[in-house]
Amino acid sequence: MGKRKKPIQFTVKKLFYSIQEVADHFAVNVSLLRFWEKEFEMIRPRKTAGGTRQYTREDIQQIEIVYHLVKEKGMTLDGARHT
């Protein structure tokens, strides 16, 4: 059985979200998010001095676009990149 989505509650006044929270939100592995960072220039989370990724709501909205195109519509990465 696949992962179950755990939606982020944006009503909470939180500026940054961890890579695990974002991965759980989309029910994907953290490695997929790191891969998408390399493939899509629009996905650029902030990194701390220690290298920890911090995602903003805007970052998550960009990931949502990629997720929709690739996972829900079945587009290739190249197709999604040029949309």
HELIX and SHEET records of a PDB file:
HELIX    1   1 ILE A   19  PHE A   26  1                                   8    
HELIX    2   2 VAL A   30  GLU A   39  1                                  10    
HELIX    3   3 ARG A   57  TYR A   67  1                                  11    
HELIX    4   4 HIS A   68  GLU A   72  3                                   5    
HELIX    5   5 LEU A   77  ARG A   81  1                                   5    
SHEET    1   A 2 ARG A  46  LYS A  47  0                                        
SHEET    2   A 2 ARG A  53  GLN A  54 -1                                        
END                                                                             
